Amino acid sequence: MYKTIWITAGVAAVLLGLACSASGAPTETSQQHESTAARNQVGQTEASGSSGSSQQRLEPTATPQDDGDQQRGSTPAIQGRLEPTTTPPGNESFGDSGQDSGTLAQGSISSFQEEIGNAYPGLLSLPECSASTQLTIAPLADDAYEMILPLGLLTTPQWVLPSSHVYYQLVREISPSGGYGSPAIADVRAPADIRILGVDSSESMGGPQGDYTDYEITFAPCQGRMYKLLHVSTMNAQLQQLFDATEAQSCTEYGGGTTQNRLCVKKLNLDMAVETVIGTTGGKVSSAMDLEAYDLAGPSLAYANPARMGGRVESLLRLKVACPFDDFAPEVRESQLARIGDIGANRLRTAEPLCGEVMQDIPGTAQGNWYAGGTESPVGWNQQLGLLHDYIDPTLATISIGGILTGHGNWLFEPEPSGSTNRDFSAVTADGTTYCFQGGTTKQSSQAQKLFPGRLLVSMTSDTEMLVERQDGDCAGVLAFVEPVTYQR
């Protein structure tokens, strides 16, 4: 009989701390994987609106208060300005235009941008995006990282489906024995005159990496572009002071055994001048710093089912993911694109777009993202299935499995232009054919099953639903389902 899986995403998927890393891909500790998943979970449920923000000038000479001694305010955002020691030429008016932070800048603001602006106070009082708001330096110095992993990274279980950010693979220290040690600590720099709109903190206590705090910083240089820096290890003193003095919109505690985690979401409003050191990344906690970008004024990504992206604000942002390098000054953009690749595989991405692709759905075909569960909400990674193309060499097809069918993993193979065996996913349609896939191999060093275990049968029953089953054997035998799983867009 057919087996249809109906499971909603829950905190259980968040709490699964599986420390898996791709060969050469950025390693995430189990705590980091949990914090990333928890951020997504909180983003799906938090309200997108804001009751406004109080205005307070951040005095650089003020002494930071201990968390336990702070008087928390009643509003989610506190105003502050980080004063640079010198003002870069041409930036004299940034953040001091005379506008109140709640006043919209002149120009056309879409309803979508208003929605995001409600969630991130301070966004819509920024200038319109133009050549003068381009990012002019990379967030890391050239000698701080080796390569940049592109959009669309696949490394289970963290990313069964294509990742939405790029990864700066940090330079690693050399241990006394001559091998690689921990990633070196690197300064994280403001890539332009920016406004920091929010900071999420993930505190981990009692885990194998020791106690640490991992920060995710949201910023924007203008109304139409927004960015997130992930895996920032420390923040500069003034940003830390403002963060400590700001009331959290929400805090979530989770964990098990000796490891406990606390995720807090805070909205800020703090201007920083280009080249200001925001904080640091690297060390024992993370081997990469991530950068995610959103084109708030551009078209939405054409996913087959946009409802899968999550709750109100997070779903809107996921539909607007863009290449982070698009708005860098040309020479800075090109220098970063020239380093797109995978240090573990020692290869560069040469296919266009060099930045990679986060959305691979082709409606009416098997290519793209699939889910075992209802169609109106996100599901946990174990219910995800990706029939995709490789993030470094997109001529290779990838079967990426979160679970249910077999243990999580992804397997590469060369797609065939015809026939029913290893057919390119873009040619698999609801034509009544049962397609068979076999022989895939993995490049994930931590993956238990290096060769795909047996064969995978796929048959689309409509443009939005298909039957999938893993079986022993190869594609030479009779192709018949026994107990398939129903996946939907």
N, C-alpha and C positions, 0 to 999 in steps of 0.2 A: 504494500500500500504506500501512498505518498505520505511523506512526513513534512508537515508545514510547521515551522518554528515561529511562535509568537511570544516574544520576550521583550519587555521594555528595558531601556537603559537604566541601570541602577547604580547605587553607590558601590555595590559589590565589584563591578568592573573597575571602579576607581581604586579600590583598595588592593587589587592584585598587584603586588610588587614584584614584577618579573624583571630581573636585570639582564636584558638581552641587547646585544649590539651587533651591528653589521661589521664585516671586515672593513676597517678603515672608516666606517661611519662613526659619528660622534657617540660616545658611550654615555648612557644615562644611568645613574644609579637607580635602584628601585624607588628610593624616595623621590628622585627627580621625576621619574615616570609617573608616580602617583600624583605629584604636585601638578604636572602638566594636565593629567586627566581630571584632577580636581578643579583646576581652573576652568576647564571646558564645562564641567558639571555645574559649577557655580554660575558661569556665564549663561547657561541655558535657563536658569531659574531666577536670576536676579532681575529686579525691575529695571526698565531702561530709562525711566524718568528720573528727575532730580528736583528737589524742592528749592533749588537755588544754592547760592554760596555766599558766605560772608567774606568781607574783604579785610585783609590784614597784611601789613607790610612786613616782610621777613627781614629782620635786622641781622646782618652778617655777624655782628659781635655778640649776639645773644648766646647764652650758654644752653646747650641741649639739656632737656630734662629727662630723668629716668622715666621709663614707661609707667612705673607704679605711682609716680608723683604727678602725672600730668592731669590737668583739668580738661576733660574732653568737651568739645563744643557740640552744638546740636545740629550742625550742618555738615554735609559730606565733603565739602571742599574748602580749603583755606588758601587765600591769595598770598603770593610771595614773589619776590623777584630776586634772582641771583645776580648781583652786580659784578660784572667783569672789572678787572683792574684797568683795562683799557678798552675802548670801543673800536672795533674794527671799522675801517673806512666804509662808508655806505650803509652802515647799520645803526646810525645814531638814533633813528626813530623807532627801532624795533621794540615793541612792547610798551612804548611810551607815546602812543599816538594821540592820547587824550581821550580815547574811548573808554567807557566803563566796560568791565569784563563781560557784562551781560548784554552789551550793545552789538548788534550784528554789523559786520563790516559791509561797506557798500558792495553791491554786485548781486548776482543771481544765486540764491540759495535754494536748492531743491528740497522737497519734503523729506527725501532720504537723508540729506545732510542735516536737516533740522532734527530728525530722529536721533542721529548719532550725536548731534550737538547737545541734545537733552541728556544723553547718557554721559557725555564728557564736557562738563562746563568749561568754558574757555576756548573751545574749538572754533566757534563761529565768530569770535571777535578777532581772530587772526586775519591777516591780509589774504586776498585772493591769490591763488597759485600763479606764479609767473616765473620768468627767467631769474628774477631777483630773489626768489625763494628756493632756488635749487640747492641741493646738498653739495657742498664744495669740498669736503674731505671725507674719507672713509671713516667708519666708527672705530676701526682699529688701525694702528700703524702697519705699514707694509710688511715689516719684519716680525709682526706678532702672530701671523697665521701662515699656514702652508698652502692650503687650497680652500675653495669654497664649494661645499656640496650644494647642488642646485635645488630649485623647487621640485617637488615630486619624489623626494627620497622615499624608498620603501625599505623598512626595517621592522620586522614584527617582533613583539606585539605593539610597539609604540606607534608605528605607522603602517598598518595594513593597507590603507589607502594613501594616496600621495600627500606628502607633507606640504604645509602651507607656508613654510619659511625656508630661507637659505641658512647654511651653517658655516661659519668661519672656523675651520679646523685649526686649532691653536698649535703653535710651535711647542714641542715637548722638550722638557729638560732631559739632559743626559745623566744617567745615574752613575755612581762611582764605578760600577762594573762595566760601563760602556753601553748599556742598554737604555731604552727610553724610560724616563720617569714620569712624574706628573706634568700636565701641561703647564707652561710658564704663565705667570700672572701678567696680565696686560691691561693697560689703561683703556677705558671705553670713553670715546670722545663725542661731543655734540657735533654732528656732521654739518650743521648749519645753525643759524639762529632758530631756535626751536622753543616750543612750549611743552613742558611736561604736563600731561593731562591725568596720569594715574600711575600708581605703583601697586602691584600685587606682591605680597611677600609669602613665601612658603618656608616655614621653620621646621626643621627636622631635628628630632631629639632622640638619642639612643640608638641610632642606626649604625651600620658598619663603617660609614664615612665619618662618624662623630657628629657632634652638633653643628649645624650650619643654617644659614638663611640664604635662600635663593630668591632673587628679585626679577620681576618682569615689569619693564618700564614702557609706558605708552607715551608717545610724543607726536607732535605735528609741527611742520614749518609753516603751514598755510591751511586754509579751510578745506581744500580738496584732497589732501594726502595725509595719511596717518600711518604710524609705524609702531612696532613693538620690538624692544630689545629683550631677549630671553636669556636667562642664566647669567645675570649680573651678580657678582659675589659680594661686592661692597658698594656703597654709595658715598659721594663726597659729603663733607660735614654739614653743609647747608641744606642739601637735599635730605639727608638723614634727619636733620632737625625738623624740617617741615613735615616729613613723613611721620615722625614720632608724635608731632603735635596735632595730627589730623585724625579725626574720628573715622573708624572703619565703616564702610557701608555694610560689610558682612564679614564674618569669620567662621570658618568651618574646621572642626577638629576631626581627625581620622587616624587610623593606624591599627596596629595589632602587635601583641607580644611586647618586646622592649622598645619598639620604634613607634614614636608618636609624631604626628604632623599637625601643623596649624597653618591654614591658608587664610590670609586677610586681604580684602580688596579695598583700596582707598583711591579716591579721586583728588587730584591736586591741581594747582594752577600756578606753574612756576616757569618763568622765562630763563633760558640759558643762551649765552652767546656762543657762536661757532668756536670750536676748539676747546671749550670748557671740558675738563675731565669730569664726566658724570660719575664714574666709579671704576671698578676693576672687574675682570672676569678671569676664569682659569683657576689654577691650583688643583687641589685634590677633588673638587666637587664636579667639575665639568671639563670635558675635552673640547668643547666648542661653544661659541656664542652664536645665538640665532638672531636673525633679523627678518621680521615679517612686515609687509607693506600692504596698504589698502588704498585703492584709487576711488575715493568717495564720490567723485564727480563723473566717473567713467561708467561704462555699461557693466551690468552684472554678468558673472560667469554663467554659461548656459548649461547648468547641471540638469540631468534628466528629471530629477525630483528635488527642487530646492528646499523642500520641507525637511529633508534629511540633515541639513546643516546645523540645526539646533534651535535654541530659543530666540527670542525677539532680537536683541541686539547682536548676539554672537552670530546668528544666522545671516543677518544683514552684512556683517563684516566679512564672513566667510565667502559670501557671494562677490565681494569686492577685492579679493586677494590679487595682488599685482606683483610684477617683478620689482624687488626693492631697488634695483639699480636704474630704473627708468628715469628718475628725476635727479640723478647725480649729474654734475657738470660733465661734459663729454669725456674729457681725459681721465677723470676719476672713474666714470662708468666703465670705460674700456679697460682700464688697468685691473678692475675687479672681475669683469667678464672673462678676461684672459686667464684667470686662475680658477675658473669653474671646472670642477672635476672631483675625483675621489682619491685621496692620498693613499688609502689602503690598497686600492686597486692600481695605483700609480698610472692613472689615465685621466685625460682631460675630456670634457664634453665638447664635441665639435659640431653637433647637429643644432640647427636652429629650432626654436629660440635657445640661445646659449644659456639663458637663465633657468631653463627647465619649464615644466608644465605641471600645474596643480590640478587642472580639470581635464580629464581625458574622455568623458562621457560622449558617446556617439549614439543619440536616441535611435531606437529601432534596431540596434545591433547589440551584441554581447559585450562590446568594449566599454569599460568604465567601472563605476562603483555599483556594487550590489549588496543587498542586506537581507538577512533572515529576520523578519519581523514586520510589524505594521508599517504603513507607508507615510504616516504623518509626523514622525518624530525620529530623532537620532537613536541609534542602538549602540551597544557596547562593541569593542573591537572584536570580541570572539564571534560576533554575528556578522562581521563584515567579510566581503569577498571582492577582490579586485582582479579584473581581467584587463591587463594594462600593458604598457610598454616601459622598458627600462629607463631609469632616470639619467643614466650616463650614455648608453647606446640604445636609442629608441628603435633601432631596427630589430632588437630582440623583444619578444613578448614575455610577459611575466604573469604567472599565476600567484596571487598573494592571498593567503588564507589566514583568517584570524582564529578559526576553530570550527567546531561542529563536524566538518567533513573529515578532518585529520588534525594533528597538532599544528600549531601556527608556524608559518614559514612562507618564503616566496621562492619560486623556481623559474629559471629562465630557459627559453628554447627559441629556436629559429622558426618563425611562422611560415606556413606554406600558403602559396597564392591560390591553391585549388584543392579539391578533395575534402574529406571530412576528418582527417587526422592532422592535428596541430595547425588547424586553419587560423589565419589571422583573425583576431576577435572582431575586427571591423567588418568582416565578411560573414560572420555568423548571425543569422536572422531567424525569425519564426517561420521557417520554410518546411517544417515537419521533419527535418534531419536531426539525428542524434550525432553530435560531434564528439570526438575523442581526443584527449591530450595525454601525452606521455613523454618520458625521457628528460624532463626538466632538471636542471642542476641549480644549486644555490651558490651565492657568493658570501652569505652570512657565515662567519666563522663560528658563531655560537649556535647555529641552527642544528638541531639533533639529526634531522633527516636530510642528508646532502643531495640525494637523488629523490625525485618525486616518487612516493610510494605507490606503485601500481599505475592506474590510469584514472583520468577524470572524465566523466560523461557529462555533456551539457546539451540541453535541448530547450530552446526558447518556445514557450507556449503562447506568448503574445509579445508585443513590443516592450512590455514592462514586467514580465515575469518569466522565470526559467526554472527548469529542474536541473539539479546538479547532484552527482554522486561520485564518491571515490570508491574504486573497486580494485581488488588485486588483479594482476595480469596485465597484458598489454592491449593495444588497439587492434590486434590481428583477429581476436575472437569475436563472438556475437556481441553486439552492443545493445544491451537490454538493461533497463533500470530494475532494481530490486526494492530499494527503499530510499528514494531520492529526497533531497531537501529542496523546498521551494524558496527561491530567492527573488526579491523584487527590487525595483528601482527605488 
